[in-house]
Structure formats: C-alpha cells, structure tokens
Amino acid sequence: MKKRRSSKVILSLAIVVALLAAVVPNAALAAAPSSAMQSYVEAMQPGWNLGNSLDAVGADETAWGNPRITKELIQNISAQGYKSIRIPVTWDSHIGAAPNYQIEAAYLNRVQEVVQWALDANLYVMINVHHDSWLWISKMESQHDQVLARYNAIWRQIADKFKNSPNKLMFESVNEPRFTDGGTTDEAKQQKMLDELNVSFFNIVRNSGGQNATRPLVLSTLEASPTQERMTALYNTMTKLNDKNLIATVHFYGFWPFSVNIAGYTKFDAETQNDITTTFDNVYNTFVAKGIPVVVGEYGLLGFDKNTGVIEQGEKLKFFEFFAQYVKQKSISTMLWDNGQHFNRTSFKWSDPDLFNMIKASWTGRSSTASSDLIHVKQGTAVKDTSVQLNLNGNTLTSLSVNGTTLKSGTDYTLNGSTLTFKASQLTKLTSSGKLGVNATIVAKFNRGADWKFNVVLYNTPKLSSTTGTTSSFAIPTAFNGDQLATMEAVYVNGGNAGPHNWTSFKEFETTFSPAYSEGKIKLQQAFFNEVNDATVTLKFHFWSGEIVNYTIKKSGLTVTGTAS
C-alpha cells in the first residue's frame, strides 16, 4: 500500500506472542446461533475493501495514488461476485474548527455518492471513521474532551446524513482503534477510552432518528486485534449495550513471520496454519457462539504493504485457501483488503487472476493445493523423477495438462494416493529448450475448486559478483540463472546476527533486501544498513531451488564493499 500501517504489525506481533505461549487447539465445528443479525452478516460474504481512496490522508481521495472512484468500479466489484463493500473514510482534513467541527459539505456528499453507488449495486455497505484513529483519536488521553467532542460531532453528522438510508448500510465506529500514537501505554486505559468511544457512538446513532434506530453497528477490538484479552473487552462492551443489531469486527493479516517473510518463515507451514485455527476458534467462542456475529473487516498478508511478491506464489495461495475455508466454517464473514494492488480500478482486471480464482473458489468449497508450485530441474544434471504431495482437501485430480495438451497417467506422471510424481522423461521434454527460468506450466485440474499450477523451472546455481556502493545505494550484480530468491541471512563474521530484528539471522523480505530480476540485482535496502555496525557481514542467499549462495559485505561509514565467495 501507499502508506504502511504500523497497527497491523502491532496487532500481528501481539498475536505471535500470544500464540507462541498457547496450546494450539482445533475446536470442533459448530453452527452459529440463528439470529437476524447473524443472517445479515452471512449475507455479506464475500466482502471487499475500497482501500487507499476515501481513507487517504491528504487533499482528496487520489492522495495515495488511486484514481477517483467511479460508479463503474463499484458495479464491477459487484459483478465479480462480492456481496459487501467496506468504504474506509478518513475525515480529518475535511473537518472544520471547534466547537462545531463541521464536515465539508462537498466531502460528505462525495461519501454519500459512493455509498449510493454501492447500494444501487445491491451491495451491503460499511462506512467508518478510518485513519482518524491514529491521526488524532489516539491523543484521547491527553486531549480527552477535544477528541471526544470532535469524534461525537463527526458521528452526529454522519448519522444525520444517512439516517434514511436502508439497513444494508452499516456504521463502523472506528478503524483499528489505538492510542499508542498519542503516548498511551497502559492497556487498561486504552480499553477504557475505546469503551467510551464505542458507547458514545452507539448512543449518538441510536438516538439520531430514521433507520438508525436499528441500523447494524460494527464495533472493533483494540487495534482490531483478535487476541483474547482484547476480544473479551469488546464482548463486555457489547453485552453492556444489549442491542441485537451489533456486529464485532477484527482484522487478520496472518502469522507475522510468514506474513512479512522473516525469520525463515517462507512456507505456509503447520505453525502458520495453526495460527489461523487458534485465532478463529477463539473468535468463534468469544463472539459467534454467544450470539454476536463477526466480520473480519480486513484480511490479507502484511508483506503486501510492500508488494504481493514478498510471499512466494504457491505459499500465498495456500494461505488464502486455508484461511477462507476455515473462517467460513466458523460462520464468520470476511472483507479482502485491497488498496489497488489486487483489482485494477480502471481496467477492472485482477493483477493476479490465480489468487482471485483461489479466493473465489473458497466461497463455495475447498480447492486442492500442493506442497509446492515449483518443479526445479538443474541444468547439466541428470533429470530425475520429481514428486510433490497434493493437499487434495476432499477433491480428486482429474487431469494434468501443458498448453492444452493432456499428460498421460503412467507415462508422463503417476499418482499414488496424494503423491504426484512427474516422470523424468516428461521433465526432460519440458526443459529441452535449454532456456533458464520457467519452461512450462503444468495445470492440475480437480473435480472441484481452483486449478493448481506447477511451474517447471530450469535453473543453474545463481552467481553473485563483487561490487561497491553506499548504504543508500547498494545492489549486488546477480545472475539469477532461472532461480528465485526465497530469503537472506545476515551474520557478523565475529558473531551475532546483523541488521534489523537481530533476534533472527533471517531478514525481512523487501524491507531489508529485494531481488530485482529484470535488472539482474539484489538490492540491500537503507533500512538494513541503518542497523548494521561497521563490520564484515556474511550474507547467505537462499533460493527456492534449494541453492544457498554466500556473499560478504564490509560496511565502513557510508561505504559498502561486497565480495563474492
């Protein structure tokens, strides 16, 4: 995204701390208690976020790089199969001075216009107070009366503007509410202030007339975090309000090390999977099982704040497939966070159709995946049969094909239970061009769900070259030789981990290092050198083929010298 939101990192770290100390249960599935509001929330599934537009901090909705919202965009989102849309709104720069805190009429009308387009497209619609949470609401402890007066004034005006809108429009009190930006460190104080905001919001809306007497209202945990302590606090607030038209919300960006690709968590492993099951078992037991419906107001992967390539494609697909089906089993609805990186807002096409196909298939059932989507063949070596494990998820493999030509069972591949083996003869044929990189894509089709694609990669050991540069501009000339970079380790020659997050030798992808395949470089970012001493550091570059290439850098002031091993 254009602006990285540190609250997601905070809530994800909190989840990691809690889960590493917890026994990982897998609660038995149970149907959600029947209620009108539970049915409402289930009818919202699936949902999508119109991120980095009306919530942008700046002069207008284009401030963070997205084009002006159009009616056609909203119609196309509906046509993709989405049933609900979350329209984040940041009000800060459009609010007048005290004591009235008048919202600019043109801005309020613009929000209403976009909301109406969504309602006309038969979508459920959620609007909120968004980045105001960290811009000024976070200062509530030191500026209590001013913050509360401004917050109340905003909701009085929003409530009045939309009081005659149908109940398919819902209000969310505040996005990812937090007070640490304002200097508050006491969790109990933060919970008390959030409770005060939520109760005030509730009373303003409920007493504003029209449809607002019964309009669905969405309340968030502190920082939208699904940790047990914070969910319990929200449950207590909602119980106190005693209103049948309330919805709880949390956000989810996955197990933090996997979500940003740090500490060697390059794969969607058991720990990452258990993070999902534990989190949503707890969400279900805290809210849904007790009659309070839940919407995951945002979900995705934190690494996407940099780019969607931070997580390897197959591992990414496995995360989205597993998350979607598990949350669905818990009767919880979800809203994909999209800041423009997924659905192009002018061409109305998905940047990653395979990802969308996996997400879309999850709306009705499970898709099959595999232990990897990469089949590596090393140049100049004898080609061998290569096996992968299928995660069939109750489905059946129906065919394998390359460029529309169906592969033959027994000749080109074998399937023994869930073990799929590609025959050496077929892999030799597919890599006969001798060109390094992806030589072919084998499409696996199943009786249900999305396709799974295996990329057949011809590679050789990557070669890094010596170079010099500065801490603000250092790039290692790299012949990737068809391979892809998975992660990087950084260790001082004299001992100890180098760079940010020095509790691990494995550094954060994109934040500290970034492969530039088209340029033939691996870039080491300024953020890496900011926390590297003047010393010699050994780097280990891990590639998806399994190759590991060592490299040495010496930092002296602003100068960096790189030496190939």
Disulfide bonds with the S-S distance in Angstrom:
none
